[in-house]
């Protein structure tokens, strides 16, 4: 945990170490990054800074004491986390943690609450946290993890310190993924800034099946073949089980289009497919999907728009 943050977020590491040394950590932070895993690593590092039994001279947690190790293993009794239940974080989930808020810490007076994908909180669940942010009971610390801080209520934003994580250098990621033999490296670099997530995706059966399906669909779309419309119901609808998979499919589709566009530019292929327009249509389709338009309808409209575009 410590070495990961130090490697990928060196300036933040120095700043937080100083804050730990001065014991001046605020009670509420918004941690904005490109993926939950990266954001949670920082939140757990900050938690280690609070609970560490043998901090280093610079104030950073040692990473080796009992508390630090339990935090890294996600087993510390005084740290709780909340994740979305379906598409949102509901007020009942927040209410269920109230006993955690109000009870004394098991191992110390401090308590930490980590809210993953906090942009998915309903208005009611966000409002129910305001009291704890404004008047923290004892030593309660709340970390809101998000990919978009502006999606949180202004009342939450104004009461928190904001940490924006620096994107991990693609060169480093490429080096770490260089030994993958699947041919997924370029796509994974387009989809994530996390080495761990990239390796997990590379081994994921659904991810690899989706890539294969999208390659076939893209062949039809590039040729403006009418089979691209039929392909939606025949394959794509059956392949996606929920909203998360539907979103992931669109992320992969757009990433694959971008890779094809770059390859086309590099080779100066004269019979060029209009990938710029295809990417624009796919991006607009993805936005419709988040507005509760059905997945099948969204994909079919995408196919029709590409087939009839000039």
C-alpha positions in Angstrom: 0.0 0.0 0.0 2.7 2.5 1.1 5.0 1.7 -1.8 2.1 1.8 -4.3 1.1 5.3 -3.3 4.8 6.4 -3.1 5.4 5.1 -6.6 2.3 6.3 -8.4 1.5 9.5 -6.4 4.9 10.8 -5.1 3.7 14.4 -4.4 0.6 13.2 -2.6 2.7 10.8 -0.6 5.0 13.6 0.6 2.0 15.9 1.4 0.1 13.2 3.3 3.2 12.2 5.2 3.6 15.7 6.4 -0.1 15.8 7.4 0.3 12.6 9.4 3.4 13.9 11.1 1.6 17.1 12.1 -1.5 15.1 13.0 -3.6 17.5 11.0 -5.7 15.1 8.8 -9.1 16.6 8.1 -12.3 14.6 8.9 -13.6 14.4 5.4 -11.9 13.9 2.0 -13.1 13.4 -1.6 -10.6 11.2 -3.4 -11.0 11.5 -7.2 -9.3 9.1 -9.5 -9.8 7.0 -12.6 -10.8 3.8 -10.9 -12.1 2.6 -7.5 -9.1 0.3 -6.8 -6.6 3.2 -7.1 -8.8 5.5 -5.0 -9.2 2.9 -2.3 -5.4 2.3 -2.1 -5.0 6.0 -1.2 -7.9 5.8 1.3 -6.3 2.8 3.0 -2.9 4.4 3.0 -4.5 7.4 4.8 -6.1 5.0 7.2 -2.7 3.5 7.9 -1.5 7.0 8.6 -4.2 7.3 11.3 -3.7 3.9 12.9 0.0 3.1 12.4 1.8 2.0 15.6 5.3 2.8 14.4 5.3 5.7 11.9 8.4 6.5 10.0 10.4 9.7 10.6 8.7 11.5 7.8 5.3 10.7 9.3 4.3 8.0 6.8 2.9 4.7 8.1 5.4 1.9 8.5 3.3 -0.6 6.5 4.5 -3.4 8.7 2.9 -3.1 12.2 -0.2 -5.1 13.2 -2.6 -2.2 12.4 -1.0 -1.4 9.0 -1.1 -5.1 7.9 -4.7 -5.5 9.0 -5.7 -2.4 7.1 -3.9 -3.7 4.0 -5.8 -7.0 4.3 -9.1 -5.1 4.8 -9.6 -6.6 8.2 -9.4 -3.6 10.6 -12.4 -3.5 13.0 -12.5 0.3 13.0 -12.7 0.7 9.2 -15.9 0.2 7.3 -16.7 0.6 3.6 -19.9 1.1 1.6 -20.4 0.1 -2.0 -23.3 0.7 -4.4 -26.3 -1.6 -4.0 -27.2 -2.0 -7.6 -27.0 1.4 -9.4 -27.0 3.6 -6.2 -25.9 3.9 -2.6 -29.2 4.0 -0.8 -30.1 5.9 2.4 -30.7 2.5 4.2 -27.1 1.6 3.6 -26.0 4.8 5.4 -28.5 4.2 8.2 -27.1 0.7 8.8 -23.7 2.2 9.4 -25.0 4.7 12.1 -24.1 2.2 14.9 -20.6 2.2 13.5 -20.5 6.0 13.6 -21.7 6.3 17.2 -20.0 3.3 18.8 -16.5 3.6 20.3 -13.6 2.3 18.3 -12.6 -1.3 19.0 -8.9 -0.8 18.7 -8.7 3.0 19.2 -10.9 6.1 19.4 -10.6 6.6 15.7 -13.0 5.3 13.1 -12.9 5.4 9.3 -15.7 5.1 6.7 -14.8 4.6 3.1 -17.6 5.2 0.5 -16.8 3.7 -2.9 -18.3 5.2 -6.1 -19.7 7.9 -3.9 -21.1 9.8 -6.9 -23.8 7.1 -6.9 -25.2 8.2 -3.5 -28.9 9.2 -3.7 -29.7 12.8 -2.5 -31.2 11.3 0.7 -28.1 9.2 1.5 -25.8 12.1 0.9 -27.8 14.4 3.1 -27.9 11.9 5.9 -24.1 12.1 6.1 -24.0 15.9 6.4 -24.4 15.9 10.2 -21.4 13.5 10.6 -19.2 15.7 8.4 -20.2 18.9 10.1 -20.1 17.5 13.7 -18.0 14.4 13.6 -18.6 12.2 16.6 -15.2 11.7 18.2 -12.5 10.9 15.7 -14.6 9.9 12.7 -13.0 10.2 9.2 -14.9 9.8 6.0 -13.3 9.2 2.6 -15.6 9.7 -0.5 -14.1 7.8 -3.5 -15.3 9.0 -6.9 -14.3 9.4 -10.6 -16.1 12.7 -10.6 -16.1 15.0 -7.6 -18.5 17.4 -9.3 -21.2 14.7 -9.3 -21.4 14.9 -5.5 -23.8 17.3 -3.8 -22.4 20.8 -3.4 -23.1 20.5 0.3 -20.8 17.5 0.4 -18.1 19.1 -1.8 -18.0 22.3 0.3 -17.3 20.3 3.6 -14.5 18.1 2.2 -10.9 18.4 1.2 -10.4 17.3 -2.4 -7.6 15.0 -3.5 -7.2 14.5 -7.3 -5.0 11.5 -8.1 -2.5 11.9 -10.9 -2.9 9.4 -13.7 -0.4 6.6 -13.7 2.1 7.0 -16.6 1.2 4.7 -19.6 4.8 3.8 -20.1 4.9 2.3 -16.7 1.7 0.4 -17.3 2.9 -0.8 -20.7 6.1 -2.1 -19.1 4.2 -4.0 -16.4 1.9 -5.6 -18.9 4.5 -6.4 -21.5 4.6 -10.1 -20.5 0.9 -10.6 -21.2 0.5 -13.1 -24.1 -3.1 -12.5 -24.9 -2.8 -9.6 -27.3 -5.0 -7.5 -25.0 -2.2 -5.0 -23.9 -3.2 -2.1 -26.0 -6.9 -2.4 -25.2 -6.2 -2.7 -21.4 -4.0 0.4 -21.6 -6.9 2.2 -23.1 -9.4 1.0 -20.4 -7.5 1.3 -17.1 -4.7 3.0 -15.2 -4.4 0.1 -12.8 -1.9 -2.8 -13.3 -3.9 -5.0 -11.0 -7.2 -4.3 -12.8 -5.6 -4.8 -16.2 -4.2 -8.3 -15.1 -7.6 -9.2 -13.7 -9.4 -8.1 -16.9 -6.9 -10.0 -19.0 -7.8 -13.2 -17.2 -11.6 -12.5 -17.1 -13.7 -14.9 -19.4 -16.4 -12.3 -20.0 -13.9 -9.6 -21.0 -12.3 -11.9 -23.5 -15.6 -13.1 -24.9 -16.8 -9.5 -25.2 -13.7 -8.5 -27.1 -14.2 -11.3 -29.6 -17.9 -10.3 -30.1 -17.1 -6.6 -30.5 -14.4 -7.4 -33.1 -17.1 -9.2 -35.1 -19.6 -6.3 -34.6 -17.0 -3.7 -35.6 -16.3 -5.6 -38.9 -20.0 -5.2 -39.8 -20.2 -1.6 -38.6 -17.1 -0.6 -40.6 -18.6 -2.0 -43.8 -22.1 -0.5 -42.9 -23.4 -4.1 -43.2 -27.0 -4.6 -42.2 -25.9 -7.6 -40.2 -24.6 -5.2 -37.6 -28.3 -4.5 -36.7 -29.2 -8.2 -36.4 -26.1 -8.9 -34.4 -27.4 -6.8 -31.5 -30.3 -9.1 -30.6 -28.5 -12.3 -31.7 -25.4 -11.8 -29.6 -24.9 -8.6 -27.6 -28.2 -8.6 -25.7 -27.8 -12.2 -24.6 -24.2 -11.5 -23.6 -24.8 -8.7 -21.1 -26.6 -9.6 -17.9 -26.8 -6.2 -16.2 -26.2 -2.4 -16.4 -22.6 -2.8 -15.4 -21.8 -5.2 -18.2 -23.6 -3.0 -20.6 -21.5 0.0 -19.6 -18.3 -2.1 -19.7 -19.2 -3.3 -23.3 -19.6 0.3 -24.4 -16.3 1.3 -22.8 -14.6 -1.5 -24.6 -16.3 -0.6 -27.9 -15.2 3.0 -27.8 -11.7 2.0 -26.8 -11.4 -0.5 -29.7 -12.6 2.2 -32.1 -10.0 4.6 -30.8 -7.3 2.0 -31.3 -8.4 1.3 -34.8 -8.5 5.0 -35.6 -4.9 5.4 -34.4 -3.7 2.4 -36.4 -5.4 3.9 -39.5 -3.6 7.2 -38.9 -0.3 5.5 -38.4 -0.6 3.4 -41.6 -2.1 6.3 -43.6 -4.7 3.9 -45.0 -6.4 5.7 -48.0 -9.7 3.8 -47.8 -10.3 5.2 -44.4 -13.3 4.3 -42.2 -14.7 7.4 -40.5 -13.8 6.3 -37.0 -14.1 9.9 -35.6 -17.8 9.8 -36.5 -18.2 6.2 -35.2 -16.6 7.2 -31.9 -18.9 10.2 -31.6 -22.0 8.0 -32.3 -20.9 5.4 -29.8 -20.2 8.0 -27.1 -23.6 9.5 -27.6 -25.2 6.0 -27.4 -23.4 5.3 -24.1 -24.8 8.6 -22.7 -28.3 7.4 -23.7 -27.7 4.1 -21.9 -27.1 6.0 -18.7 -30.5 7.8 -19.2 -32.3 4.4 -18.9 -32.8 3.9 -22.6 -32.9 0.1 -23.2 -29.6 -1.6 -24.1 -31.0 -3.3 -27.2 -32.6 -0.1 -28.5 -29.4 1.9 -27.8 -27.2 -0.6 -29.7 -29.6 -0.9 -32.6 -29.9 2.9 -33.0 -26.1 3.0 -33.0 -25.9 0.5 -35.8 -28.5 2.3 -37.8 -26.8 5.7 -37.4 -23.5 4.3 -38.6 -25.0 2.4 -41.5 -26.8 5.6 -42.8 -24.0 8.0 -42.1 -22.1 9.7 -44.9 
